[in-house]
Amino acid sequence: MKKLLLWCLLLSAVGCAIAPSPKLSDKKFIEIFSDAMELHRRYVHAPDSLIVERKKLLKRHGITQADIEKFLKDRRDHPEKWDALITLIQQRFGEAAEREMKTLQKTKKKDEN
């Protein structure tokens, strides 16, 4: 959760757009954020590759860095919108963590047998 807030703060510091992007909904933002977190994990020691992969990620989702900046500016201007976004984030990452835990438990049981 701390990484999310840091990432959002970093992007919001850069963004100075006027209106929210119609291309970027809360769900799409979370999907892109999740993908970006995976890229950061995968390319932690390869910053040049991370930059290239991040550009590919945005292109794949059909958005630009400006779209993200507009989205975050809208959230800065309307902080009440964060509540719904944070709820979706908790659901997304909570579900992922639960799936990982179940997979780990199944693997552990197989190893014990």
N, C-alpha and C positions, 0 to 999 in steps of 0.2 A: 504494500500500500504506500510505503514511503517513496518507492521508486516512481509510482504513478504520480504522486504529488510533485516530486522533483521534476519529472518530465513535463508535466503540465505547466508548472511554474516557469520552466525554461522556455517552453514554446510561447507562453503568454507574454513573457518579457520581450520576445522578438516580435510578436504579432501586433500590428496596429491597424487592422482592417476595420471597416465601418459596419458591415452587416454580417450576420451569420451566413454560412454557406448552405444553400439548399441541398448541396450534394452530400453533406456530412451530418447524418443523424447521430443520436447518442449511441445506438447499437453499432453503427458503422465505425464511429470513433473508437469504441471499445475493441472492436475486431482489429482495427489497425493498430491500436495500442498494444494489444496482445501479441500480434505479429511482430511489432517493433521490439517488444521485450525479448522475444525469442531470438531475434537478430542480434540484439545487444549481448545476450548470453553466448550465442554461437560465435560472434566475432569480437569478443572482448579484447583480444590481443591483436586484432587486425583492423585498425581504424579505417584504412583505405577501403578494404572490402566492405566494412560496415556502411560506409557512405554510399558505395555503389549499390549494395543490397537495399538500403533504405530508399534510394531513388526508384529501384525496381518495384518495391513494395507500394509506394505511392502510385506509380504508373499502373500497376496491376489493379489497384482499387479505384482508379480513375479520378484521383484527386491530386491536388498540389499542396505544397507547403503553405501557400497562401490560404487554401481552404481550411487547413488545420488552425492557422493563426486567426482566421475569421471566427471559427468555432470557439476558440478559447477567449477571444475578445468578447464574444457574445456572453460567455459564462462570466467573465469579469464584470461586464455591465449588468448582468442579471444573475447574481449569486444564488438566488433561489432555485435556479435550474440545476445546480450541482447535486441537490438531494436525489433527484431521479437518476442522474448519471451515476452517482456513488452506489445507489441501490443495484443498478444493473452491473456495475463493476464487481460488487460483492457476490452477486449471483453467478456471474461468469467465472470468476476466479475460485469461488467456493465450489462450484460444480467440478471444475478442472482438478482442484485439489482432492476432492472426494473420489473422482475416477482414478487418479494416481494412487491414492491410498488403497483402493480396492484391488488394483492391479498388483501393487506391492504385496498385499496380503495373499493374493492367489499365488504369486511367485514363491513367497515364503512357505506356504503350505505344500507346494509341489516339491520344494527343496527338502522339506522335512520328511516327506514320504520317500 
